[in-house]
Amino acid sequence: MRYHFLMFPLLFSLFILSGCAPAPLRGTGDLGVVIERAAGSIQVVETTNRTRLGQVPGLGDLSHASVNYSRDERYAYVFGRDGGLTKVDLLKMRIEKRVMQSGNSIGGAISQDGRLVAVANYTPGGVKIFDSATLEQVADIPAIDQAGKPSKVVGLVDAPGNRFVFSLYDGGEIWLAELRDPAKPVLRKFANIGREPYDAMITADGRYYVAGLFGEDGLVLLDLWHPDDGVRRVLDGYGKGEQKLPVYKMPHLEGWAATGSELLVPAVGRHEVLVIDQNNWTEAGRIPVHGQPVFVVARPDNRQVWVNFAFPNNDTVQVIDVPSRTVVKTLKPGKAVLHLEFTPRGEHVWVSVRDDDRVAIYDSETFAKIGELPADKPSGIFFTPRAHRIGL
Amino acid sequence: MAGLLCAAIFFPGLTWADPPAAPAPARQAELLNLVRQDCGSCHGLRLEGGLGLPLTPQALGEKSPDALRETILHGRAGTPMPPWQPFLTEAEADWIVQMLLKGLP
């Protein structure tokens, strides 16, 4: 009795100090982040009841921000344009750690073992590697091309073998960095791949790294199972020498759709989605669409591919039926659609509508809009299952 | 250069001593949003640069306003900078240049 008599005030005062009852335990598999690019904040959202759980401010310039997740799906690593790398605790909804790691960065990746976070930088160009727990820098890889010039780095992804792969925009090279010993990256460089690789993706199995070229009509393929074979040009001259249209927004390749035996990719400067036969890496077809594609994203079951478009056609989203390669639905979510993300098994898709300050949520089977959340100039939407996908 | 000549022919009184006619307030808001958000996709939301060069007053200090207007309207060949002429009048491009040189509000 005496014990209880003493313990009660102690527990009670702890309860008062903590401010409120402890939050109920929850998992993180249905959580996600919506980037609020102008405000420099992120929203933490959940996809089960489609609600906003909170907001974390103070993340800097988030134009072109992207997110990777820790393998326990608790922490988001947010890569800002201004070189800021921020580790956010999704459960406590607060910044765990933040470092300014360069003057200007474009994206990042997390290693196979989850211990390393890599950031691709424009200024000064290169890749920096950080300990994912502490955000202490463990390696610095300046991107000096064969001609001795510094280069912006794009298309950074992780690959099996605790490797990172990335492309040198100015230098026209692909580099493979193996980080078994994080302090001593082993580099392998592929030069003269083509002009201005602007982004890249890796197939879901982690085998093929594909970079898109802006300065030429074509893509570049590196088979990571056979790096000795070097790079090879794919879909060379898909524009057939025609003048490409002005590009008001660079396409993104992170969301390139791999639908089993086919890859669907945005054509640069054309109102087309290109279909690549993955067996022989040749063009298998073209799908005319509403504008210049920016994101071409497959639903997790690969039956559909959803596409958004560059300015001035960025009020529209189109749905491609993969087997028939036809557009089966055209949606008008609102002004300036920047990104779309499927729920883990694809029943819903979340769409950010920047100039309308909201995220629209659609049923991917009926195409009905089933919900909406306010957000301040939303851009990227990233759900935690990305934690377990190679290249995301 | 052709654009400059045209400007001189059609707007003989227009020099940089006279600020260009400012767009209506609603259009100004649209243009500022365009610069921040759509130009910002490449040049950074704070216009401190990205794939495109920085567009801060410090970065643009040495550049001539006419050349900047020409770049906005006609793009830069050999770079990803596209021509914005389909969406902007010359006067609007001039106003954007003024805003960039001053620093965006």
Interface residues (C-beta under 8 A of the other chain):
Chain A: R37 A38 D61 L62 S63 H64 R81 D82 N104 I106 Y122 T123 K152 Y169 E196 Y198 F214 P246 V247 Y248 K249 M250 F311 P312 A336 R354 D355 K377
Chain B: N33 R36 Q37 D38 G40 S41 C42 G44 L45 R46 E48 G49 G50 L51 G75 P80 P82 P83 P86 F87
